[in-house]
């Protein structure tokens, strides 16, 4: 079921203040931002949490509703667990706001994040389910940005709050529109006091997506990977990846599956079912194979696929999943392979 903004937006912060305006969002549907006198901003997220962003040096208003979580600008000394968000801070030139990472150094594909950890400016502080609380306190962490996985360990969230560390759960992965994910940079721009730069960076991706060849194609695309059991894992229709394929001019091969819902963006298919639905796809995109021979070695049935026979098999760069601020660029890559203009690709390469 689609969640409407009016279902979670609540501008009554308890002290009698009325909003003077609101952020006009183009694609994002999982957060809102309302403005108040004096530079105060209220962020409402679709999980029901509300955050009052207090300008640097300003007082926290008295009489706030008990559910309001106060975040003081500029956001800094952050414990970042939501890997999707790193690219947003990187795009804002605000990587120095993150002092502790919930992702180990070698699991980052973002060069600046690796460099920050190599320099000791950012340190590893434990995964979402087992943070190093002593380290977080010693580093003076002021905000934890978590992935939705923290919802499975409510004791962690409670402990962080008990230590005086506010928790913000990143919900961009629930955005069905690819550019809606990218628009989350505007929320972080608000937190960091970089609103104008955030809007500029977001608009660049909107413009990039608008530059594609909008001529529709009649090509069908299978997007998948093969797991260790030999089964195919595909994206559910309505997921942001399938939306990118469709916006680029392709038809998703598995568009008859149940649509994606929060927490379930993929489905595992036995090879027989996968073969029946993907055999005649015009293009195949896998995210785990390094060569065409390696792909065929996983399952000889793949040799019968139209895309394999025509050499139209592509692999995604793993970097793609940590680069929501490149949504427009990724759509453009998909668009180029569908239109045969494959000379300059960033996140896809052809298997040979």
C-alpha positions as CSV (number, residue, x, y, z in Angstrom):
1,X,0.0,0.0,0.0
2,X,1.4,3.4,-0.9
3,X,2.0,5.7,2.0
4,X,0.9,9.3,1.6
5,X,2.8,12.2,3.0
6,X,-0.2,13.3,4.9
7,X,-0.1,10.0,6.8
8,X,3.1,11.0,8.7
9,X,3.6,14.7,8.3
10,X,2.7,16.5,11.6
11,X,3.8,20.1,12.0
12,X,2.4,20.5,15.5
13,X,5.6,20.6,17.5
14,X,3.8,21.4,20.8
15,X,5.0,24.9,21.5
16,X,2.5,26.8,19.5
17,X,4.7,27.5,16.5
18,X,3.3,27.5,13.0
19,X,5.4,26.7,9.9
20,X,6.2,29.5,7.6
21,X,6.7,27.2,4.5
22,X,7.9,23.8,3.5
23,X,10.4,22.2,1.2
24,X,9.0,21.4,-2.2
25,X,10.1,17.8,-3.0
26,X,10.1,16.6,-6.5
27,X,10.3,12.8,-6.1
28,X,10.9,11.8,-2.4
29,X,7.9,10.5,-0.6
30,X,9.4,9.3,2.7
31,X,10.3,12.6,4.4
32,X,9.1,16.2,4.6
33,X,10.7,19.3,5.8
34,X,8.8,22.3,7.2
35,X,10.3,25.7,8.0
36,X,9.8,27.9,11.1
37,X,10.8,31.4,12.0
38,X,14.5,31.7,13.1
39,X,15.8,29.0,10.7
40,X,14.3,26.1,12.6
41,X,13.3,23.1,10.4
42,X,11.1,20.1,11.2
43,X,11.8,16.8,9.4
44,X,9.1,14.2,9.5
45,X,9.9,10.7,8.3
46,X,7.5,8.0,7.1
47,X,8.4,5.8,10.1
48,X,6.7,8.3,12.3
49,X,9.8,10.0,13.8
50,X,10.1,13.8,13.9
51,X,13.3,15.8,14.1
52,X,13.6,19.5,15.0
53,X,16.7,20.9,13.4
54,X,17.9,23.7,15.5
55,X,20.2,26.4,14.0
56,X,23.7,26.7,15.4
57,X,23.7,28.8,18.5
58,X,19.9,29.0,18.8
59,X,18.0,27.8,21.8
60,X,15.9,24.6,21.9
61,X,12.3,25.9,22.2
62,X,10.4,25.1,25.4
63,X,7.3,23.0,25.4
64,X,8.2,20.7,22.5
65,X,6.2,17.5,22.1
66,X,7.8,14.6,23.8
67,X,8.3,12.7,20.5
68,X,10.4,15.4,18.9
69,X,14.0,14.5,18.6
70,X,16.3,17.6,18.6
71,X,19.2,17.8,16.2
72,X,21.5,20.8,16.5
73,X,23.2,22.2,13.4
74,X,25.6,21.7,12.0
75,X,25.4,17.9,12.1
76,X,28.8,16.5,13.0
77,X,30.4,13.6,14.8
78,X,28.1,11.2,13.1
79,X,28.0,7.4,13.5
80,X,27.0,6.3,10.0
81,X,25.6,2.8,9.6
82,X,23.3,3.4,6.6
83,X,25.8,2.7,3.7
84,X,23.6,4.4,1.1
85,X,24.0,7.7,2.9
86,X,27.8,8.0,2.5
87,X,27.6,9.1,-1.1
88,X,25.3,11.9,0.0
89,X,27.8,13.3,2.5
90,X,30.5,12.8,-0.1
91,X,28.6,14.8,-2.7
92,X,28.1,17.6,-0.2
93,X,31.8,17.6,0.7
94,X,30.8,16.8,4.2
95,X,32.5,13.5,4.8
96,X,34.3,15.2,7.7
97,X,31.0,15.2,9.6
98,X,31.2,11.4,9.9
99,X,33.6,10.3,12.6
100,X,32.5,6.6,13.0
101,X,31.5,4.1,10.4
102,X,29.3,1.1,10.8
103,X,30.9,-0.4,7.7
104,X,34.4,-1.7,7.6
105,X,37.0,0.0,5.5
106,X,37.2,-2.6,2.7
107,X,33.4,-2.8,2.3
108,X,33.3,0.8,1.1
109,X,33.5,1.4,-2.7
110,X,33.6,5.1,-2.1
111,X,37.2,6.2,-2.3
112,X,36.8,9.2,0.0
113,X,35.4,6.9,2.8
114,X,38.4,4.5,2.5
115,X,40.8,7.4,2.6
116,X,39.2,8.9,5.7
117,X,39.4,5.6,7.5
118,X,43.1,5.1,6.3
119,X,43.8,8.6,7.8
120,X,42.1,7.8,11.1
121,X,39.6,10.6,10.6
122,X,36.8,8.0,10.5
123,X,37.0,4.8,12.5
124,X,35.1,1.6,12.5
125,X,32.6,1.4,15.3
126,X,30.8,-1.9,14.9
127,X,27.9,-3.0,12.9
128,X,24.3,-2.0,13.4
129,X,23.6,-4.9,15.8
130,X,26.7,-4.5,17.9
131,X,28.0,-1.0,18.0
132,X,31.1,-0.2,20.2
133,X,29.2,2.1,22.7
134,X,32.4,3.0,24.5
135,X,34.0,4.1,21.3
136,X,30.9,6.1,20.2
137,X,31.0,8.0,23.6
138,X,34.8,8.6,23.5
139,X,34.5,10.0,19.9
140,X,31.7,12.3,21.1
141,X,29.1,11.0,18.6
142,X,26.1,13.3,18.4
143,X,24.0,11.5,15.8
144,X,23.5,7.9,14.6
145,X,22.2,7.4,11.1
146,X,21.0,3.8,10.9
147,X,19.7,1.6,8.2
148,X,16.3,0.0,8.6
149,X,18.1,-3.1,9.9
150,X,18.3,-1.4,13.3
151,X,14.5,-2.0,13.6
152,X,15.4,-5.7,14.2
153,X,17.5,-4.8,17.2
154,X,15.4,-2.2,19.2
155,X,17.7,-2.6,22.2
156,X,20.5,-1.0,20.2
157,X,18.4,2.0,19.4
158,X,17.2,2.3,23.0
159,X,20.8,2.1,24.2
160,X,22.0,4.8,21.8
161,X,19.2,7.1,22.9
162,X,20.0,6.4,26.6
163,X,23.6,7.5,25.8
164,X,22.2,10.8,24.5
165,X,22.8,9.9,20.8
166,X,19.8,10.6,18.7
167,X,18.9,8.0,16.1
168,X,17.7,8.7,12.5
169,X,16.7,5.7,10.4
170,X,17.5,6.2,6.8
171,X,14.5,5.3,4.6
172,X,15.7,6.2,1.1
173,X,15.7,2.5,0.2
174,X,11.9,2.6,0.5
175,X,11.6,5.2,-2.2
176,X,10.3,3.5,-5.4
177,X,11.4,6.4,-7.6
178,X,15.2,6.4,-8.2
179,X,15.4,10.2,-8.1
180,X,13.5,10.0,-4.9
181,X,16.4,8.2,-3.3
182,X,18.8,10.9,-4.6
183,X,16.6,13.6,-3.2
184,X,17.4,12.5,0.3
185,X,20.5,14.6,-0.1
186,X,18.3,17.5,0.6
187,X,17.5,16.2,4.1
188,X,21.2,15.8,4.8
189,X,21.8,19.3,3.3
190,X,19.3,20.6,5.9
191,X,21.1,18.8,8.7
192,X,24.5,20.1,7.6
193,X,23.4,23.6,6.8
194,X,24.1,23.0,3.1
195,X,20.7,23.4,1.7
196,X,21.6,25.2,-1.5
197,X,24.4,22.9,-2.4
198,X,22.2,19.9,-1.8
199,X,19.6,21.3,-4.2
200,X,22.3,21.9,-6.8
201,X,23.6,18.4,-6.5
202,X,20.2,16.9,-6.7
203,X,19.3,19.0,-9.8
204,X,22.4,17.7,-11.6
205,X,21.0,14.2,-11.3
206,X,17.5,15.3,-12.5
207,X,19.1,17.0,-15.5
208,X,21.2,13.9,-16.2
209,X,18.1,11.6,-16.2
210,X,16.3,14.1,-18.4
211,X,19.1,13.9,-21.0
212,X,18.4,10.3,-22.0
213,X,17.2,9.2,-25.3
214,X,13.5,9.2,-24.5
215,X,12.6,7.1,-27.6
216,X,11.0,3.9,-26.1
217,X,12.5,0.5,-27.1
218,X,10.8,-2.9,-27.4
219,X,13.7,-4.5,-25.5
220,X,13.2,-6.7,-22.4
221,X,15.8,-6.7,-19.6
222,X,16.5,-9.5,-17.1
223,X,18.3,-8.2,-14.0
224,X,19.5,-10.9,-11.6
225,X,22.3,-12.6,-9.8
226,X,22.9,-16.3,-9.1
227,X,23.2,-17.3,-5.4
228,X,25.4,-20.0,-4.0
229,X,22.6,-22.5,-4.4
230,X,22.3,-21.9,-8.1
231,X,19.0,-20.0,-7.8
232,X,18.4,-16.7,-9.5
233,X,17.7,-13.6,-7.3
234,X,15.8,-10.9,-9.2
235,X,14.4,-7.5,-8.2
236,X,10.7,-7.1,-7.6
237,X,8.8,-4.8,-10.0
238,X,8.4,-1.4,-8.3
239,X,11.9,-1.5,-6.9
240,X,14.1,1.4,-7.7
241,X,16.4,-0.7,-10.0
242,X,13.4,-1.9,-12.1
243,X,12.2,1.7,-12.3
244,X,15.6,2.7,-13.7
245,X,15.3,0.1,-16.4
246,X,11.8,1.2,-17.3
247,X,12.7,4.9,-17.3
248,X,15.7,4.1,-19.6
249,X,13.3,2.6,-22.1
250,X,13.3,-1.1,-21.3
251,X,10.7,-3.6,-20.2
252,X,11.5,-5.6,-17.0
253,X,11.4,-9.3,-17.7
254,X,9.8,-10.1,-14.3
255,X,7.1,-7.4,-14.2
256,X,4.4,-10.0,-13.3
257,X,5.9,-10.7,-9.9
258,X,4.4,-9.2,-6.8
259,X,5.4,-5.5,-6.5
260,X,8.2,-4.5,-4.1
261,X,7.2,-3.6,-0.6
262,X,9.2,-2.2,2.3
263,X,11.8,-4.8,3.3
264,X,11.3,-7.0,0.3
265,X,12.9,-5.7,-2.9
266,X,14.0,-9.1,-4.3
267,X,12.7,-12.6,-4.8
268,X,14.5,-15.9,-5.3
269,X,13.5,-18.0,-8.3
270,X,14.4,-21.6,-9.1
271,X,16.2,-21.9,-12.4
272,X,13.3,-23.5,-14.2
273,X,11.1,-20.5,-13.5
274,X,13.9,-18.1,-14.2
275,X,14.7,-19.8,-17.5
276,X,11.0,-19.7,-18.6
277,X,10.8,-15.9,-18.0
278,X,14.2,-14.7,-18.9
279,X,15.2,-16.9,-21.9
280,X,13.9,-14.5,-24.5
281,X,15.1,-11.3,-22.8
282,X,17.0,-9.0,-25.1
283,X,19.5,-8.0,-22.5
284,X,20.7,-9.6,-19.3
285,X,22.3,-7.7,-16.4
286,X,24.0,-9.7,-13.6
287,X,25.9,-8.2,-10.7
288,X,28.1,-11.1,-9.6
289,X,29.9,-12.6,-12.6
290,X,33.2,-11.5,-14.1
291,X,33.1,-13.1,-17.6
292,X,30.7,-14.8,-20.0
293,X,32.4,-18.1,-19.5
294,X,32.0,-17.8,-15.7
295,X,28.3,-17.1,-16.2
296,X,27.8,-20.2,-18.3
297,X,29.8,-22.3,-15.9
298,X,27.3,-21.5,-13.2
299,X,24.5,-23.0,-15.3
300,X,24.6,-24.4,-18.8
301,X,21.0,-23.4,-19.4
302,X,22.1,-19.8,-19.8
303,X,23.7,-20.6,-23.1
304,X,20.2,-20.8,-24.6
305,X,19.4,-17.3,-23.5
306,X,18.8,-14.8,-26.4
307,X,20.9,-12.2,-24.6
308,X,23.8,-14.6,-24.3
309,X,23.6,-15.6,-27.9
310,X,23.7,-12.0,-29.0
311,X,26.4,-11.0,-26.6
312,X,24.1,-8.5,-24.8
313,X,25.0,-9.5,-21.3
314,X,26.2,-6.8,-18.8
315,X,27.4,-6.7,-15.3
316,X,26.8,-3.9,-12.8
317,X,29.6,-2.3,-10.9
318,X,29.2,-3.1,-7.2
319,X,29.9,0.6,-6.6
320,X,26.4,1.2,-8.0
321,X,24.7,0.2,-4.7
322,X,26.6,2.8,-2.7
323,X,25.9,5.6,-5.2
324,X,22.3,6.8,-5.0
325,X,23.6,10.2,-5.8
326,X,24.4,8.8,-9.3
327,X,20.9,7.8,-10.0
328,X,20.7,9.9,-13.1
329,X,24.0,8.6,-14.3
330,X,22.9,5.0,-13.8
331,X,19.6,5.6,-15.7
332,X,21.7,7.1,-18.5
333,X,24.0,3.9,-18.6
334,X,20.9,1.7,-18.9
335,X,19.5,4.0,-21.6
336,X,22.8,3.8,-23.6
337,X,22.9,0.0,-23.6
338,X,19.3,-0.2,-24.7
339,X,19.9,2.2,-27.5
340,X,23.2,0.6,-28.5
341,X,25.3,3.7,-27.5
342,X,27.7,1.9,-25.2
343,X,30.9,3.8,-25.6
344,X,30.9,5.7,-22.3
345,X,29.5,3.8,-19.4
346,X,30.2,4.2,-15.7
347,X,28.4,1.6,-13.8
348,X,27.9,-1.2,-16.4
349,X,30.3,-3.2,-18.5
350,X,29.7,-5.9,-21.1
351,X,30.7,-9.5,-20.4
352,X,32.9,-11.2,-23.0
